[in-house]
Amino acid sequence: MEKRFNILIVEKDFNVGELLKEFLQNEEFHIELSTHANQAREKFITGNFPVCVISLDPDAPEEELNLAKELKA
């Protein structure tokens, strides 16, 4: 079966990110996981990601909040 499209997941907790990645891969999506905002920024710029999921919690570092604002623009 052909993969639907690429999704970039940004989640600082590797275990949570892997759980999301496994779930979405089972639904035939191609998933890239980043645990740091700078790494995610590079992947987003160089890759083909029509969807980016950023997990923001109340204690999210400033760099993750800035990444969300950048990608929204």
MIKOL-391958 format. One record per atom (N, C-alpha, C, CB): residue in one letter; residue number from 1; x, y, z. Coordinates in nm, 3 decimals, always signed. Atoms other than C-alpha are relative to their C-alpha. Glycine has a CB too. Example, Ala and Ser with C-alpha at 12.3 -4.5 7.8 and 13.67 -1.06 7.14 Angstrom:
<recs>
[rec a,1,[+0.089,-0.119,+0.000]]
[rec a,1,[+1.230,-0.450,+0.780]]
[rec a,1,[+0.090,+0.120,+0.000]]
[rec a,1,[-0.099,+0.003,+0.125]]
[rec s,2,[-0.082,-0.119,-0.006]]
[rec s,2,[+1.367,-0.106,+0.714]]
[rec s,2,[-0.077,+0.109,+0.073]]
[rec s,2,[+0.041,+0.046,-0.142]]
</recs>
This chain:
<recs>
[rec m,1,[+0.084,-0.118,+0.000]]
[rec m,1,[+0.000,+0.000,+0.000]]
[rec m,1,[+0.089,+0.125,+0.000]]
[rec m,1,[-0.095,-0.001,+0.122]]
[rec e,2,[-0.079,-0.123,+0.011]]
[rec e,2,[+0.129,+0.348,-0.086]]
[rec e,2,[-0.020,+0.088,+0.124]]
[rec e,2,[-0.038,+0.077,-0.126]]
[rec k,3,[+0.007,-0.091,-0.113]]
[rec k,3,[+0.213,+0.588,+0.197]]
[rec k,3,[-0.082,+0.123,-0.040]]
[rec k,3,[+0.142,+0.041,+0.048]]
[rec r,4,[+0.090,-0.113,+0.030]]
[rec r,4,[-0.038,+0.874,+0.219]]
[rec r,4,[+0.078,+0.129,-0.019]]
[rec r,4,[-0.103,+0.017,+0.111]]
[rec f,5,[-0.088,-0.115,+0.012]]
[rec f,5,[+0.197,+1.166,+0.289]]
[rec f,5,[+0.088,+0.010,+0.123]]
[rec f,5,[-0.081,+0.130,-0.019]]
[rec n,6,[-0.098,-0.014,-0.107]]
[rec n,6,[+0.475,+1.284,+0.516]]
[rec n,6,[-0.053,+0.088,+0.113]]
[rec n,6,[+0.130,+0.059,-0.055]]
[rec i,7,[+0.036,-0.077,-0.119]]
[rec i,7,[+0.416,+1.407,+0.870]]
[rec i,7,[+0.125,+0.012,+0.086]]
[rec i,7,[-0.117,-0.067,+0.079]]
[rec l,8,[-0.110,-0.025,-0.092]]
[rec l,8,[+0.679,+1.566,+1.092]]
[rec l,8,[-0.059,+0.018,+0.139]]
[rec l,8,[+0.082,+0.126,-0.042]]
[rec i,9,[+0.043,-0.010,-0.139]]
[rec i,9,[+0.623,+1.513,+1.465]]
[rec i,9,[+0.113,+0.061,+0.082]]
[rec i,9,[-0.042,-0.140,+0.057]]
[rec v,10,[-0.096,-0.062,-0.091]]
[rec v,10,[+0.799,+1.737,+1.716]]
[rec v,10,[-0.050,-0.026,+0.142]]
[rec v,10,[+0.016,+0.156,-0.029]]
[rec e,11,[+0.039,+0.041,-0.136]]
[rec e,11,[+0.783,+1.586,+2.064]]
[rec e,11,[+0.127,-0.019,+0.082]]
[rec e,11,[-0.086,-0.132,+0.000]]
[rec k,12,[-0.124,+0.008,-0.078]]
[rec k,12,[+1.049,+1.636,+2.332]]
[rec k,12,[+0.014,-0.132,+0.076]]
[rec k,12,[+0.006,+0.115,+0.098]]
[rec d,13,[-0.004,+0.130,-0.068]]
[rec d,13,[+0.956,+1.309,+2.506]]
[rec d,13,[+0.007,-0.109,-0.107]]
[rec d,13,[-0.126,-0.020,+0.093]]
[rec f,14,[-0.023,+0.099,+0.105]]
[rec f,14,[+1.102,+1.039,+2.281]]
[rec f,14,[-0.104,-0.112,+0.004]]
[rec f,14,[+0.140,-0.058,+0.012]]
[rec n,15,[+0.095,+0.112,-0.011]]
[rec n,15,[+0.870,+0.766,+2.414]]
[rec n,15,[-0.139,+0.038,-0.050]]
[rec n,15,[-0.009,-0.047,+0.146]]
[rec v,16,[+0.131,-0.046,+0.049]]
[rec v,16,[+0.555,+0.969,+2.346]]
[rec v,16,[+0.006,+0.016,-0.151]]
[rec v,16,[-0.041,+0.135,+0.068]]
[rec g,17,[-0.017,-0.017,+0.143]]
[rec g,17,[+0.688,+1.059,+2.002]]
[rec g,17,[-0.001,-0.133,-0.075]]
[rec g,17,[+0.128,+0.073,-0.029]]
[rec e,18,[-0.003,+0.132,+0.063]]
[rec e,18,[+0.759,+0.695,+1.920]]
[rec e,18,[-0.140,-0.063,-0.003]]
[rec e,18,[+0.097,-0.093,+0.074]]
[rec l,19,[+0.137,+0.052,-0.005]]
[rec l,19,[+0.405,+0.601,+2.027]]
[rec l,19,[-0.085,+0.062,-0.112]]
[rec l,19,[-0.064,+0.028,+0.138]]
[rec l,20,[+0.072,-0.068,+0.108]]
[rec l,20,[+0.257,+0.864,+1.794]]
[rec l,20,[+0.047,-0.048,-0.137]]
[rec l,20,[+0.018,+0.152,+0.011]]
[rec k,21,[-0.058,+0.044,+0.126]]
[rec k,21,[+0.493,+0.758,+1.517]]
[rec k,21,[-0.051,-0.138,-0.039]]
[rec k,21,[+0.153,-0.002,+0.009]]
[rec e,22,[+0.049,+0.136,+0.029]]
[rec e,22,[+0.395,+0.391,+1.542]]
[rec e,22,[-0.146,-0.001,-0.040]]
[rec e,22,[+0.021,-0.090,+0.122]]
[rec f,23,[+0.143,-0.005,+0.030]]
[rec f,23,[+0.025,+0.471,+1.545]]
[rec f,23,[-0.024,+0.051,-0.142]]
[rec f,23,[-0.073,+0.089,+0.101]]
[rec l,24,[+0.022,-0.059,+0.132]]
[rec l,24,[+0.045,+0.692,+1.237]]
[rec l,24,[+0.061,-0.084,-0.113]]
[rec l,24,[+0.059,+0.140,-0.004]]
[rec q,25,[-0.056,+0.089,+0.101]]
[rec q,25,[+0.274,+0.453,+1.049]]
[rec q,25,[-0.094,-0.116,-0.029]]
[rec q,25,[+0.136,-0.053,+0.046]]
[rec n,26,[+0.099,+0.107,+0.021]]
[rec n,26,[+0.011,+0.184,+1.098]]
[rec n,26,[-0.116,+0.047,-0.088]]
[rec n,26,[-0.055,-0.049,+0.135]]
[rec e,27,[+0.104,-0.057,+0.086]]
[rec e,27,[-0.228,+0.419,+0.917]]
[rec e,27,[+0.056,+0.040,-0.137]]
[rec e,27,[-0.063,+0.123,+0.068]]
[rec e,28,[-0.065,-0.018,+0.130]]
[rec e,28,[+0.015,+0.428,+0.619]]
[rec e,28,[+0.055,+0.140,-0.026]]
[rec e,28,[-0.097,-0.034,-0.108]]
[rec f,29,[-0.067,-0.129,+0.016]]
[rec f,29,[+0.170,+0.772,+0.682]]
[rec f,29,[+0.150,-0.021,+0.015]]
[rec f,29,[-0.053,+0.104,+0.103]]
[rec h,30,[-0.144,+0.000,-0.019]]
[rec h,30,[+0.542,+0.835,+0.649]]
[rec h,30,[+0.030,+0.104,+0.108]]
[rec h,30,[+0.078,+0.033,-0.135]]
[rec i,31,[-0.020,-0.084,-0.118]]
[rec i,31,[+0.656,+0.980,+0.983]]
[rec i,31,[+0.148,+0.025,+0.025]]
[rec i,31,[-0.064,-0.063,+0.123]]
[rec e,32,[-0.132,-0.038,-0.050]]
[rec e,32,[+0.969,+1.169,+1.088]]
[rec e,32,[-0.022,+0.056,+0.140]]
[rec e,32,[+0.072,+0.105,-0.096]]
[rec l,33,[+0.011,-0.046,-0.138]]
[rec l,33,[+1.020,+1.231,+1.459]]
[rec l,33,[+0.122,+0.084,+0.035]]
[rec l,33,[-0.013,-0.119,+0.098]]
[rec s,34,[-0.107,-0.085,-0.051]]
[rec s,34,[+1.224,+1.516,+1.604]]
[rec s,34,[-0.028,+0.028,+0.147]]
[rec s,34,[+0.011,+0.134,-0.081]]
[rec t,35,[+0.016,-0.029,-0.143]]
[rec t,35,[+1.286,+1.568,+1.974]]
[rec t,35,[+0.052,+0.137,+0.038]]
[rec t,35,[+0.071,-0.105,+0.082]]
[rec h,36,[-0.052,-0.134,-0.024]]
[rec h,36,[+1.444,+1.912,+1.938]]
[rec h,36,[-0.050,+0.095,-0.109]]
[rec h,36,[+0.156,+0.000,+0.006]]
[rec a,37,[+0.054,-0.098,+0.094]]
[rec a,37,[+1.309,+2.227,+1.772]]
[rec a,37,[+0.097,+0.029,-0.115]]
[rec a,37,[-0.034,+0.129,+0.072]]
[rec n,38,[-0.097,-0.032,+0.106]]
[rec n,38,[+1.631,+2.301,+1.581]]
[rec n,38,[+0.008,-0.113,-0.102]]
[rec n,38,[+0.139,+0.025,+0.061]]
[rec q,39,[-0.001,+0.116,+0.090]]
[rec q,39,[+1.639,+1.949,+1.436]]
[rec q,39,[-0.127,-0.002,-0.084]]
[rec q,39,[+0.013,-0.132,+0.081]]
[rec a,40,[+0.128,-0.002,+0.072]]
[rec a,40,[+1.271,+1.978,+1.342]]
[rec a,40,[-0.001,+0.108,-0.106]]
[rec a,40,[-0.115,+0.020,+0.098]]
[rec r,41,[-0.005,-0.112,+0.094]]
[rec r,41,[+1.329,+2.314,+1.173]]
[rec r,41,[+0.077,-0.043,-0.126]]
[rec r,41,[+0.067,+0.124,+0.066]]
[rec e,42,[-0.080,+0.045,+0.114]]
[rec e,42,[+1.601,+2.161,+0.952]]
[rec e,42,[-0.074,-0.104,-0.083]]
[rec e,42,[+0.133,-0.057,+0.049]]
[rec k,43,[+0.075,+0.103,+0.072]]
[rec k,43,[+1.388,+1.859,+0.864]]
[rec k,43,[-0.115,+0.062,-0.079]]
[rec k,43,[-0.054,-0.106,+0.096]]
[rec f,44,[+0.113,-0.064,+0.066]]
[rec f,44,[+1.093,+2.083,+0.780]]
[rec f,44,[+0.045,+0.076,-0.124]]
[rec f,44,[-0.072,+0.094,+0.096]]
[rec i,45,[-0.052,-0.079,+0.112]]
[rec i,45,[+1.303,+2.307,+0.555]]
[rec i,45,[+0.046,-0.089,-0.114]]
[rec i,45,[+0.114,+0.090,+0.047]]
[rec t,46,[-0.059,+0.085,+0.103]]
[rec t,46,[+1.477,+2.024,+0.370]]
[rec t,46,[-0.093,-0.112,-0.047]]
[rec t,46,[+0.128,-0.060,+0.051]]
[rec g,47,[+0.089,+0.110,+0.035]]
[rec g,47,[+1.189,+1.775,+0.361]]
[rec g,47,[-0.129,+0.047,-0.063]]
[rec g,47,[-0.032,-0.082,+0.122]]
[rec n,48,[+0.130,-0.027,+0.059]]
[rec n,48,[+0.844,+1.756,+0.212]]
[rec n,48,[-0.106,-0.039,+0.102]]
[rec n,48,[-0.020,-0.077,-0.136]]
[rec f,49,[+0.095,+0.029,-0.108]]
[rec f,49,[+0.610,+1.781,+0.511]]
[rec f,49,[-0.120,+0.095,-0.008]]
[rec f,49,[+0.069,+0.014,+0.137]]
[rec p,50,[+0.120,-0.083,+0.003]]
[rec p,50,[+0.260,+1.913,+0.440]]
[rec p,50,[-0.064,+0.011,+0.138]]
[rec p,50,[-0.100,-0.057,-0.099]]
[rec v,51,[+0.056,-0.002,-0.136]]
[rec v,51,[+0.178,+1.836,+0.805]]
[rec v,51,[+0.113,-0.006,+0.101]]
[rec v,51,[-0.099,-0.118,+0.022]]
[rec c,52,[-0.095,+0.001,-0.111]]
[rec c,52,[+0.379,+1.916,+1.117]]
[rec c,52,[-0.079,+0.004,+0.129]]
[rec c,52,[+0.101,+0.121,-0.009]]
[rec v,53,[+0.068,+0.008,-0.130]]
[rec v,53,[+0.255,+1.815,+1.463]]
[rec v,53,[+0.102,+0.035,+0.106]]
[rec v,53,[-0.063,-0.142,+0.025]]
[rec i,54,[-0.090,-0.043,-0.106]]
[rec i,54,[+0.420,+2.002,+1.749]]
[rec i,54,[-0.073,-0.017,+0.132]]
[rec i,54,[+0.046,+0.148,-0.020]]
[rec s,55,[+0.060,+0.024,-0.130]]
[rec s,55,[+0.343,+1.881,+2.098]]
[rec s,55,[+0.046,+0.110,+0.095]]
[rec s,55,[+0.038,-0.140,+0.055]]
[rec l,56,[-0.032,-0.110,-0.090]]
[rec l,56,[+0.329,+2.191,+2.317]]
[rec l,56,[-0.073,-0.021,+0.133]]
[rec l,56,[-0.040,+0.137,-0.063]]
[rec d,57,[+0.060,+0.010,-0.132]]
[rec d,57,[+0.273,+2.150,+2.686]]
[rec d,57,[+0.026,+0.131,+0.075]]
[rec d,57,[+0.058,-0.122,+0.079]]
[rec p,58,[-0.018,-0.126,-0.073]]
[rec p,58,[+0.259,+2.424,+2.952]]
[rec p,58,[+0.146,+0.034,+0.030]]
[rec p,58,[-0.077,-0.005,+0.129]]
[rec d,59,[-0.142,-0.023,-0.028]]
[rec d,59,[+0.633,+2.380,+3.016]]
[rec d,59,[+0.085,-0.003,-0.127]]
[rec d,59,[+0.050,-0.104,+0.098]]
[rec a,60,[-0.074,+0.007,+0.127]]
[rec a,60,[+0.731,+2.390,+2.646]]
[rec a,60,[+0.111,+0.105,-0.002]]
[rec a,60,[-0.096,+0.021,-0.120]]
[rec p,61,[-0.110,-0.096,+0.011]]
[rec p,61,[+1.069,+2.550,+2.589]]
[rec p,61,[-0.033,+0.109,-0.102]]
[rec p,61,[+0.130,-0.071,-0.040]]
[rec e,62,[+0.022,-0.113,+0.089]]
[rec e,62,[+1.075,+2.887,+2.416]]
[rec e,62,[+0.029,-0.035,-0.146]]
[rec e,62,[+0.086,+0.118,+0.043]]
[rec e,63,[-0.035,+0.034,+0.138]]
[rec e,63,[+1.240,+2.735,+2.108]]
[rec e,63,[-0.112,-0.078,-0.069]]
[rec e,63,[+0.129,-0.082,-0.004]]
[rec e,64,[+0.113,+0.071,+0.061]]
[rec e,64,[+0.940,+2.505,+2.052]]
[rec e,64,[-0.114,+0.095,-0.032]]
[rec e,64,[-0.050,-0.113,+0.093]]
[rec l,65,[+0.104,-0.100,+0.027]]
[rec l,65,[+0.698,+2.796,+2.082]]
[rec l,65,[+0.038,+0.084,-0.122]]
[rec l,65,[-0.020,+0.092,+0.124]]
[rec n,66,[-0.046,-0.077,+0.116]]
[rec n,66,[+0.908,+2.993,+1.833]]
[rec n,66,[-0.013,-0.080,-0.128]]
[rec n,66,[+0.145,+0.045,+0.020]]
[rec l,67,[+0.014,+0.086,+0.117]]
[rec l,67,[+0.911,+2.697,+1.594]]
[rec l,67,[-0.146,-0.003,-0.046]]
[rec l,67,[+0.050,-0.142,+0.031]]
[rec a,68,[+0.142,+0.004,+0.035]]
[rec a,68,[+0.532,+2.676,+1.606]]
[rec a,68,[-0.041,+0.131,-0.068]]
[rec a,68,[-0.086,-0.024,+0.126]]
[rec k,69,[+0.032,-0.130,+0.060]]
[rec k,69,[+0.507,+3.049,+1.528]]
[rec k,69,[+0.060,+0.011,-0.140]]
[rec k,69,[+0.050,+0.115,+0.088]]
[rec e,70,[-0.067,-0.006,+0.130]]
[rec e,70,[+0.758,+3.020,+1.241]]
[rec e,70,[-0.075,-0.082,-0.105]]
[rec e,70,[+0.144,-0.049,+0.011]]
[rec l,71,[+0.064,+0.090,+0.096]]
[rec l,71,[+0.583,+2.727,+1.077]]
[rec l,71,[-0.142,+0.043,-0.033]]
[rec l,71,[-0.001,-0.142,+0.053]]
[rec k,72,[+0.135,-0.050,+0.023]]
[rec k,72,[+0.245,+2.890,+1.113]]
[rec k,72,[+0.000,+0.110,-0.106]]
[rec k,72,[-0.061,+0.051,+0.130]]
[rec a,73,[-0.009,-0.115,+0.092]]
[rec a,73,[+0.361,+3.192,+0.912]]
[rec a,73,[+0.015,-0.041,-0.144]]
[rec a,73,[+0.115,+0.088,+0.039]]
</recs>
